[in-house]
C-alpha cells in the first residue's frame, strides 16, 4: 500500500524545517525580540560602564572630605607635643576619626614623611609608602593607589598650623573592596530592571506581531509580494473599472479602465471622491449614499453600471461596467419593437383600406375609389412636407416623420409648431436626434390614451444656439418631481426588455450641460408637460446657411425614411 494513502507520509511531509521562518508574524517577532534584547544589553552596558568610575570618584571625594575635616590646627599642634607614639594625641584623634567615618586608615605625617598615626601602631614613626610631596607642597590629592593596607581610594590634604604654615599632611583611605562591593551590589538590581524592560518589550513585540498576523492572514513575505503583483496585473488587465475608497471617502486606487470610464487621471488617487467627480449620482453611487445592485449612472456620454462592496477597514471597492453600447442597442430594440407594433397596426389598416378600395372597384364606384386613394396618400405626403419645410436637417426630419407615423398609429397627433425653423447646419445632428427622440418618446408615452392626445414640437435658432420645446397633453409632471425626473435610474414606467429605464432624460440633460446649456420641464399651456432644451453652439456659423427658403433635404427622402 502507498504510504501516502495510509497517512504515514504526512509526518514526513510536515517535518519541521529549521532556519529563518517564512511567516510575517514569526519574522517580525524575532526581529523585534532581537532589537529589544540588543537595546536592553546596550543600555545596561552603557549604564555599568560609567558606574564604576562614578563610584571611584565618590570614594576619592569622600576620602578627601574626611582628610580636609581632620586637618585642623589643633591636630597640627599635636605634632609639637613630642615624638610620634601609639598613645599620642595625633594617633588618638586619627583613630577617632577613622572609627567614626568608617575609613580604612587616617594617616597623619610631618614634613619629612614620618607617620604620626596609623591603624597599625607598629608602623607609627616610619616613612609613608607613597610620595607625599604633592600634599606637602600645598595641593590636594585624589587617587586610587596601592599602599601597605592594599588598594584604596585616597585623599590627601596639607596640614597647616594656626599661622597657616604647612607642618605636614593628612592622608585618608577608603577600602577599594567596598567600592567594588557597591558596584557588584548594584548589578542585580540593574539586571532586574533590565529583565523587566526586556520582558515588557517582548510582550509588546508579541502583541504587535499577533495583530500583524491577523492583518496579514499569517502569510509569508513571498506570498504578499506575489499577491501584490497578481493584484496589479488583475486590476490593470480586466475590462471593468475598479475604484477603491478608504474609510474617509478618498480614492485609494483606480485602475486604467476606471480612469477611462470616469474621464480621470492618476492624480485622482488620494483625493476625496466628491472633489474628484463632483456632486451627482455617480459620486453618490460610488460613495454608498445610493444603495442597491447594478445601479445605473451616467458619466459624460457613458452609461455605467456600478456595484459597491464594503471592506473590513471601513472603505469600499466599486466596480464599473460600460453599458453605453448595450443601452443604445436596448433602446433601439425598444424602438424597433414599437415600430413593428405600429407596422403591424398599419398593415391591418392597410388591409382594411385595400378591402375598401376593392369594394369600391367591384361596385364600379371609380370616382369614389380615386378620391379615397388620393386622400390616403395625401395625408402621408402632407406630413412629410410639413416636417421638411421646417426641419432642414435630413436625419432629424426623417426621425420626426417616423415618429409622426408611430404617434398616429397610437392615436396621438404630432405637430411641428408654426414658426419653427431649423436650418441644415447642425454641428452634431446625432446629438439633437438623441435629444428629440428621447423627449418625443416620453411625450408619446404620456399623451397616449388621453382625450385629444397631441404632441407639439418647436425649434428655434438663436444665433448658433438651438432652443427645442416638446409639449404633450399628458398628466404633466408635479413640481416636486421636476428635478427628480432627470436623475439616472428614476422612472415611473415598467421595465423594458433590456431591464433598465430612467436614462433618457438624464442623457438629455447631460448632453445639454456638456454644451453649457440647460434642460428643464414646466407645465404646458393647456396642461401636460413642456420640456425646454437649450443647446449653445449647436449650429455652425450663420454665414454658411444657404437660407430658409432653400432646404437641403427634399420631401422625397424624408418620406422614404418612414
HELIX and SHEET records of a PDB file:
HELIX    1   1 UNK A    3  UNK A    6  1                                   4    
HELIX    2   2 UNK A    8  UNK A   13  1                                   6    
HELIX    3   3 UNK A   24  UNK A   70  1                                  47    
HELIX    4   4 UNK A   73  UNK A   77  1                                   5    
HELIX    5   5 UNK A   78  UNK A   80  5                                   3    
HELIX    6   6 UNK A   89  UNK A  101  1                                  13    
HELIX    7   7 UNK A  121  UNK A  123  5                                   3    
HELIX    8   8 UNK A  133  UNK A  136  1                                   4    
HELIX    9   9 UNK A  176  UNK A  215  1                                  40    
HELIX   10  10 UNK A  221  UNK A  237  1                                  17    
HELIX   11  11 UNK A  256  UNK A  262  1                                   7    
HELIX   12  12 UNK A  266  UNK A  268  5                                   3    
HELIX   13  13 UNK A  273  UNK A  277  1                                   5    
HELIX   14  14 UNK A  281  UNK A  287  1                                   7    
HELIX   15  15 UNK A  324  UNK A  362  1                                  39    
HELIX   16  16 UNK A  366  UNK A  390  1                                  25    
HELIX   17  17 UNK A  394  UNK A  409  1                                  16    
HELIX   18  18 UNK A  429  UNK A  447  1                                  19    
HELIX   19  19 UNK A  479  UNK A  481  5                                   3    
HELIX   20  20 UNK A  484  UNK A  486  5                                   3    
HELIX   21  21 UNK A  504  UNK A  514  1                                  11    
HELIX   22  22 UNK A  542  UNK A  544  5                                   3    
HELIX   23  23 UNK A  555  UNK A  560  1                                   6    
SHEET    1   A 4 UNK A 105  UNK A 110  0                                        
SHEET    2   A 4 UNK A 166  UNK A 175 -1                                        
SHEET    3   A 4 UNK A 150  UNK A 160 -1                                        
SHEET    4   A 4 UNK A 141  UNK A 147 -1                                        
SHEET    1   B 5 UNK A 251  UNK A 254  0                                        
SHEET    2   B 5 UNK A 241  UNK A 245 -1                                        
SHEET    3   B 5 UNK A 316  UNK A 322 -1                                        
SHEET    4   B 5 UNK A 302  UNK A 310 -1                                        
SHEET    5   B 5 UNK A 295  UNK A 299 -1                                        
SHEET    1   C 5 UNK A 413  UNK A 416  0                                        
SHEET    2   C 5 UNK A 454  UNK A 462  1                                        
SHEET    3   C 5 UNK A 465  UNK A 472 -1                                        
SHEET    4   C 5 UNK A 529  UNK A 535 -1                                        
SHEET    5   C 5 UNK A 518  UNK A 523 -1                                        
END                                                                             
